[in-house]
Amino acid sequence: KLTNTVDDYEGRLADQHAKLTGILREETESLKRINEEKMRALYTSEQEKQAELRGQYNNQMSLLKETISELEAKLADYVRKEDGSREKHSDLEAKIEELEKSEKTSRMMEESFEK
């Protein structure tokens, strides 16, 4: 009778062990699935954040390029105006020199007429 009780007890222990092992396996699989879903969600969220940041970066770069183009145009316009001013200044200096020469020539002619 004791042998039957021990065998019966061992059988129940084996059944409980199998049942608990099955539950543990199911819970482990469930946790793995939950973890994978969370990781997928995080990955998707990170990709969305990166896409948003890329969009912001591209917008900022476009604005920067636009600003640079505007500044280059203003600089080119300024340089053209400055070059024009230099040319006018050079022309004025040349005219002043001509007038000074003309004045000297006139004085010399006056002096020679007076003699």
C-alpha positions as CSV (number, residue, x, y, z in Angstrom):
1,K,0.0,0.0,0.0
2,L,2.9,2.4,0.8
3,T,4.4,1.7,-2.6
4,N,1.1,2.7,-4.3
5,T,1.0,5.9,-2.2
6,V,4.6,6.8,-3.2
7,D,3.9,5.9,-6.8
8,D,0.7,7.9,-6.7
9,Y,2.5,10.9,-5.1
10,E,5.3,10.7,-7.7
11,G,2.7,10.7,-10.4
12,R,0.9,13.7,-9.1
13,L,4.3,15.5,-8.7
14,A,5.2,14.6,-12.3
15,D,1.8,15.9,-13.4
16,Q,2.2,19.2,-11.4
17,H,5.7,19.6,-12.7
18,A,4.6,19.1,-16.3
19,K,1.7,21.5,-15.7
20,L,3.9,24.1,-14.1
21,T,6.5,23.7,-16.8
22,G,3.8,24.2,-19.4
23,I,2.5,27.4,-17.6
24,L,6.1,28.7,-17.3
25,R,6.7,28.0,-21.0
26,E,3.4,29.9,-21.9
27,E,4.3,32.8,-19.7
28,T,7.8,33.0,-21.1
29,E,6.4,33.0,-24.7
30,S,3.9,35.6,-23.7
31,L,6.5,37.8,-22.2
32,K,8.7,37.4,-25.2
33,R,5.8,38.5,-27.5
34,I,5.1,41.5,-25.3
35,N,8.7,42.4,-25.3
36,E,9.0,42.1,-29.1
37,E,5.9,44.2,-29.5
38,K,7.3,46.9,-27.2
39,M,10.6,46.8,-29.1
40,R,8.8,47.1,-32.4
41,A,6.8,50.0,-31.1
42,L,10.0,51.7,-29.8
43,Y,11.7,51.1,-33.0
44,T,8.8,52.5,-35.0
45,S,8.6,55.5,-32.6
46,E,12.4,56.1,-33.0
47,Q,12.1,55.9,-36.8
48,E,9.2,58.5,-36.7
49,K,11.3,60.8,-34.5
50,Q,14.3,60.4,-36.8
51,A,12.1,61.2,-39.8
52,E,10.7,64.3,-38.0
53,L,14.2,65.4,-37.1
54,R,15.4,64.8,-40.7
55,G,12.5,66.9,-41.9
56,Q,13.3,69.7,-39.5
57,Y,17.0,69.5,-40.5
58,N,16.1,69.7,-44.2
59,N,13.8,72.7,-43.5
60,Q,16.6,74.5,-41.6
61,M,19.1,73.7,-44.3
62,S,16.7,75.1,-47.0
63,L,16.3,78.2,-45.0
64,L,20.0,78.5,-44.5
65,K,20.7,78.1,-48.2
66,E,18.0,80.6,-49.0
67,T,19.5,83.1,-46.6
68,I,23.0,82.5,-48.0
69,S,21.7,83.1,-51.5
70,E,20.1,86.3,-50.4
71,L,23.3,87.5,-48.7
72,E,25.3,86.5,-51.8
73,A,23.0,88.5,-54.0
74,K,23.2,91.5,-51.7
75,L,27.0,91.3,-51.6
76,A,27.2,91.1,-55.4
77,D,24.9,94.1,-55.6
78,Y,27.0,96.0,-53.1
79,V,30.2,95.1,-54.9
80,R,28.7,96.2,-58.2
81,K,27.7,99.6,-56.7
82,E,31.1,99.9,-55.0
83,D,32.9,99.2,-58.3
84,G,30.7,101.8,-60.0
85,S,31.6,104.3,-57.2
86,R,35.3,103.5,-57.7
87,E,34.9,104.0,-61.5
88,K,33.2,107.3,-60.9
89,H,35.8,108.3,-58.4
90,S,38.6,107.4,-60.9
91,D,36.8,109.4,-63.6
92,L,36.5,112.4,-61.4
93,E,40.2,112.2,-60.5
94,A,41.1,112.0,-64.2
95,K,38.9,115.0,-64.9
96,I,40.5,116.9,-62.0
97,E,44.0,116.1,-63.4
98,E,42.9,117.3,-66.9
99,L,41.5,120.5,-65.4
100,E,44.7,121.1,-63.4
101,K,46.8,120.5,-66.6
102,S,44.4,122.7,-68.5
103,E,44.7,125.4,-65.8
104,K,48.5,125.2,-65.9
105,T,48.5,125.4,-69.7
106,S,46.2,128.4,-69.5
107,R,48.4,130.1,-67.0
108,M,51.5,129.4,-69.0
109,M,49.7,130.8,-72.1
110,E,48.6,133.9,-70.2
111,E,52.1,134.4,-68.9
112,S,53.5,134.1,-72.4
113,F,51.0,136.6,-73.7
114,E,51.8,139.0,-70.9
115,K,55.5,138.9,-71.9
